[in-house]
Amino acid sequence: MEPLADLRFSHLVVGVTDMDRALGFYRDLLGMDVVFDQSMSGEPFDHALGGSGEHQGRVVGGLVGGVMLELLSLG
C-alpha cells in the first residue's frame, strides 16, 4: 500500500506575502481559473485563523488541474 494512496482533501490554502506576484505564478503560469477574489476581515475571519485580533486579508480561489486552491494574503 502506498503511504498517500488514500489521501483526500477539499481544497488547499497557500499563504502568500505578495498576492499580485502569486497570481502571476498560479494564474498566469499554471493556468489557475479564478473563481473568487475577495477581501476578508472581522470575526469569522479571525475565528478561522485561530486568533482574536482584527485580521484583514485577501483570498483568491480557483482551480488548478481540478484542485481548488486558495491563495491567502494577510495584512
CORURGI-V210243 format. One record per backbone hydrogen bond with DSSP energy under -0.5 kcal/mol. CO is the residue of the C=O (numbers start at 1). NH is the residue of the N-H. E is the energy in kcal/mol with one decimal. If there is no record, write none. Layout:
co=CO nh=NH e=E
co=CO nh=NH e=E
This chain:
co=2 nh=5 e=-1.5
co=4 nh=7 e=-1.5
co=12 nh=70 e=-3.0
co=13 nh=15 e=-0.5
co=14 nh=72 e=-2.6
co=18 nh=22 e=-2.5
co=19 nh=23 e=-2.9
co=20 nh=24 e=-1.8
co=21 nh=25 e=-1.3
co=22 nh=26 e=-3.1
co=23 nh=27 e=-1.8
co=23 nh=28 e=-1.8
co=24 nh=29 e=-0.7
co=25 nh=29 e=-0.9
co=25 nh=30 e=-2.1
co=26 nh=32 e=-2.6
co=27 nh=31 e=-0.7
co=32 nh=34 e=-0.9
co=33 nh=63 e=-1.8
co=36 nh=61 e=-2.2
co=38 nh=59 e=-2.9
co=40 nh=57 e=-2.4
co=42 nh=46 e=-2.4
co=43 nh=47 e=-2.8
co=44 nh=48 e=-2.0
co=45 nh=49 e=-1.6
co=46 nh=50 e=-0.5
co=46 nh=51 e=-2.3
co=47 nh=50 e=-1.1
co=53 nh=55 e=-1.4
co=55 nh=42 e=-0.8
co=56 nh=75 e=-3.1
co=57 nh=40 e=-3.0
co=58 nh=73 e=-2.7
co=59 nh=38 e=-2.6
co=60 nh=71 e=-3.4
co=61 nh=35 e=-3.3
co=61 nh=36 e=-1.9
co=62 nh=69 e=-3.3
co=63 nh=33 e=-2.4
co=64 nh=67 e=-1.5
co=67 nh=64 e=-2.4
co=68 nh=12 e=-2.2
co=69 nh=62 e=-2.4
co=70 nh=14 e=-3.1
co=70 nh=72 e=-0.5
co=71 nh=60 e=-2.2
co=72 nh=16 e=-2.9
co=73 nh=58 e=-2.4
